[in-house]
């Protein structure tokens, strides 16, 4: 582990379906709370001026929260090609790594997802439970309302340009690739998350996923459930400084 300001950080490597995923574990020295962050789908090439999720982790570390962040397949330095089913498998393997290892050092474990990562986080918790709480930022209620079947080929080409799909023969069946999105429609399984507490967060100026999706998810969720609408918040809530306070304050309320 290397010292970084007032906390410790170490690189982690996790195998998922034969692919090597790269990530980072950061921990304030006395922290007993661990947060696993799940990113969304990149829609452009990395901005060298954007420090990304490691910066978000660092700011949460400064609030006394340990973090695990892992680039899912096709992103960052991780191997493989993006698909929702593949990312779901990655999250299962990341959580297994955490629960069998570093998670044992903590008294509480939370999962936070952004956009598509929020849908996967909700699906994981609905199937496995085992966490203290889950926070979903800008999650679609139903992916296929965001873009239709006829747009899947354009999306795949964009994913190739960005670099999250690397192999020319992938996906082998574009229509199946699209149908997978329906399996991650959070409104179909969010009711199964209870009794794990859930916080749904959305910006009322989200330019990609209308805020109505958050209200639909909240309506279908069972108690304990909480809804936070961020005034003038866009889709990229990871970059909104208010998100740090929302995460840290909600976690504090549950562990205090």
C-alpha positions, 0 to 999 in steps of 0.5 A, spaced: 500 500 500 502 507 498 500 513 502 496 518 499 494 524 503 491 521 509 489 514 507 492 508 504 491 506 497 492 499 493 491 497 486 487 491 485 486 486 479 480 481 479 479 475 474 472 475 471 470 470 466 477 470 464 478 477 463 483 481 468 479 487 471 483 493 474 481 497 480 483 501 486 482 500 493 483 506 498 482 506 505 482 512 511 486 509 516 481 508 521 475 507 517 470 501 518 465 503 512 466 500 505 463 503 499 463 499 492 462 504 486 460 502 479 461 506 473 456 508 467 457 507 460 463 512 457 460 516 451 466 519 449 474 518 450 477 519 456 478 527 458 485 528 460 483 533 465 477 529 468 480 525 474 474 520 473 472 516 479 479 515 482 477 523 484 470 521 487 473 516 491 479 520 494 473 525 496 469 520 499 476 517 503 476 524 505 470 523 508 472 517 512 469 512 507 473 506 504 472 505 497 473 500 491 473 502 484 474 497 478 473 498 471 469 493 468 470 489 462 472 494 456 473 500 460 480 503 463 485 498 463 481 492 464 480 487 458 474 485 454 468 488 451 462 492 454 456 488 454 450 489 460 451 481 461 458 482 462 458 487 466 453 484 471 458 478 471 464 483 473 460 486 479 458 479 481 466 477 481 468 484 484 463 483 490 465 476 491 472 479 491 470 484 496 466 480 501 471 474 501 477 479 503 477 487 504 470 487 506 471 483 512 475 489 515 469 493 515 462 494 519 458 496 513 458 495 506 455 500 501 454 499 493 453 506 489 452 506 482 451 511 476 447 511 470 447 504 467 452 502 473 446 504 478 441 499 474 447 493 475 448 495 482 440 495 483 440 488 480 446 485 484 442 487 490 436 485 488 439 478 487 444 477 492 443 482 498 448 482 503 450 489 503 448 495 508 445 499 503 445 501 495 445 508 492 442 509 485 444 515 481 441 517 474 438 510 473 434 508 467 427 505 469 427 501 463 433 502 458 429 501 451 426 507 453 432 511 452 434 508 445 430 503 441 432 497 437 433 501 431 439 505 434 443 499 436 448 499 431 449 506 431 451 505 439 455 499 437 459 503 432 460 509 438 462 503 443 468 501 438 470 509 437 470 510 444 474 503 445 469 499 450 468 494 444 475 492 441 473 486 437 470 486 431 466 480 431 463 482 438 457 482 439 456 476 435 448 477 435 447 485 435 439 484 437 441 479 443 446 485 445 440 489 445 435 484 448 440 484 454 438 491 456 431 489 457 433 484 462 436 490 466 430 494 467 430 496 474 423 497 475 422 490 474 426 488 480 427 494 484 421 491 489 426 485 491 431 489 494 427 490 500 429 490 506 436 493 504 435 500 504 435 504 497 437 511 496 435 513 489 438 520 486 436 524 480 438 530 477 431 534 475 435 537 468 438 530 466 439 531 459 439 523 457 434 520 462 428 524 464 427 525 472 420 521 471 425 515 471 427 516 478 420 517 480 417 511 477 423 507 481 421 510 487 414 508 486 416 501 485 421 500 491 419 498 497 421 500 504 426 502 506 426 507 500 429 514 499 428 519 493 433 525 492 432 530 486 438 534 485 436 541 483 439 543 476 442 536 476 444 533 469 446 526 468 453 526 470 452 527 477 459 523 478 461 530 477 456 534 481 460 536 488 453 535 491 453 528 490 459 527 495 455 530 501 449 526 499 453 519 499 457 521 505 451 524 509 446 518 507 451 513 509 453 517 516 445 516 518 445 509 517 452 507 521 451 513 526 
